[in-house]
Amino acid sequence: MAFEMLLNPSGVIGRAKRILNDYGADYHNEDELWAWFLDGQREVALQVPEATSVTEPLILQTGVVQAIPAKSHCLIDVPRNVSGQAIRPIARALLDELRPDWARDEGSLVIKHFIYDPERSKSTFEVWPPAAQGAAVLCVSSAMPDDSSRVSNEFSVNKRHANGLVDYTVFRALNKLTGNPNFPVHAKHHFDLFMFSCGKSEDTGLLLHQRKEG
């Protein structure tokens, strides 16, 4: 089997087959590997929201509470109004202290601040002044990848995560195997490498050593 560069998702699948030494699909068929790759892209989006960032105009609902785009799973930023004026994030506690009745202010086409508290709700944010009908802002959000990569053979996440997606695919494949006590150990090794590629591992020195030795 020729060595395939990680320029597209099929390269990730090919690299996973090489690591698994399963070129004949004796243990993992193509559908399984693709399913795990697609799961991996979704996991990248959750771990590294900027890997799937989308910047687009968002027409606001009248009032304070706003919904992020339906295809996205979290908000990254609301940098400015579509008309150009800058928007700054603000803590709800600070706005409550400075202007206790802010949510009842008159609606405006120009938004000055936004509040986003992902611990309360990842899918909504608030704006001040409350939005008047026709208000629109530039919204930066993290899109949740779908399954289109298998058809397009294009990444739905930033290509710098290609190596991590190899490790995620191999991790899921090894978790399927039974009968060898080393399988869970190797699976965790690849999951740790995936998390390291997402910037989530604390033991970076050990993982770098493991990747070089492997």
Residue pairs with C-beta under 8 A, 6 or more apart in sequence:
1 14
1 17
1 18
1 23
3 14
3 18
4 10
4 11
4 14
4 15
5 11
6 12
6 15
6 159
6 162
6 163
6 166
7 159
8 153
8 154
8 155
9 34
9 37
9 149
9 150
9 153
9 154
9 155
9 165
10 153
11 162
12 37
12 162
12 165
12 166
12 169
13 30
13 33
13 34
13 37
13 169
15 166
16 33
16 37
16 166
16 169
16 170
16 173
17 23
17 28
17 33
19 166
19 170
20 27
20 28
20 170
20 173
20 174
22 28
22 173
27 173
27 176
27 177
28 173
28 176
32 173
32 176
33 169
33 173
34 150
36 168
36 169
36 172
36 173
37 149
37 165
37 168
37 169
38 145
38 147
38 149
38 150
39 168
39 172
40 164
40 165
40 168
40 169
40 172
40 194
41 145
41 149
41 155
41 156
41 157
41 165
42 144
42 145
43 168
43 194
44 51
44 52
44 145
44 157
44 161
44 164
44 165
44 168
44 198
45 51
45 52
45 73
45 142
45 143
45 144
45 145
45 157
46 73
47 195
47 198
47 200
48 157
48 158
48 161
48 198
48 199
49 73
49 74
49 76
49 142
50 76
50 142
50 158
51 142
51 157
51 158
51 160
51 161
52 142
52 143
52 144
52 145
52 156
52 157
52 158
53 76
53 140
53 141
53 142
53 143
54 69
54 71
54 72
54 140
54 141
54 142
54 143
55 138
55 139
55 140
56 69
56 138
56 139
57 82
57 136
57 137
57 138
57 139
58 66
58 68
58 69
58 136
58 137
58 138
58 139
59 134
59 135
59 136
60 66
60 111
60 127
60 131
60 135
60 136
60 137
61 67
61 131
62 107
62 130
62 131
62 132
62 133
63 107
63 130
63 131
64 103
64 126
64 127
64 128
64 130
64 131
65 124
65 125
65 126
66 124
66 125
66 126
66 127
66 131
67 123
67 124
68 74
68 75
68 122
68 123
68 124
68 125
68 139
68 141
69 139
69 141
69 143
71 143
71 144
72 141
72 142
72 143
72 144
73 122
73 123
73 142
73 143
73 144
74 118
74 122
74 123
74 141
74 142
75 116
75 118
75 122
75 125
75 139
75 140
75 141
75 142
76 140
76 141
76 142
77 89
77 140
78 87
78 89
78 111
78 114
78 116
78 125
78 127
78 137
78 138
78 139
78 140
79 86
79 87
79 138
79 140
80 86
80 87
80 137
80 138
81 87
81 109
81 110
81 111
81 135
81 136
81 137
81 138
82 136
82 137
82 138
83 109
83 110
83 136
85 110
85 111
85 112
87 111
87 112
87 113
87 114
87 137
88 112
88 113
88 114
89 113
89 114
89 115
89 116
90 113
90 114
90 115
90 128
91 115
92 115
92 117
92 126
95 102
95 113
95 115
95 128
96 102
99 105
99 128
102 128
102 129
103 126
103 128
103 130
105 128
105 129
105 130
106 129
106 130
107 129
107 130
107 131
107 132
107 133
107 135
108 129
108 130
108 131
108 132
108 135
109 131
109 132
109 134
109 135
110 129
110 135
111 127
111 128
111 129
111 131
111 135
111 137
112 128
112 129
113 127
113 128
114 125
114 126
114 127
114 128
114 137
115 125
115 126
115 127
115 128
116 125
116 126
127 135
127 137
143 156
145 156
145 157
146 156
148 156
149 155
149 156
155 161
155 162
157 165
161 197
161 198
163 197
164 193
164 194
164 196
164 197
164 198
165 194
167 190
167 191
167 193
167 194
167 197
168 190
168 191
168 194
170 187
170 190
171 187
171 188
171 190
171 191
171 194
174 183
174 184
174 186
174 187
174 190
175 183
175 184
175 187
177 183
189 210
189 214
192 201
192 203
192 207
192 210
193 207
193 210
193 211
195 201
196 204
196 207
196 208
201 207
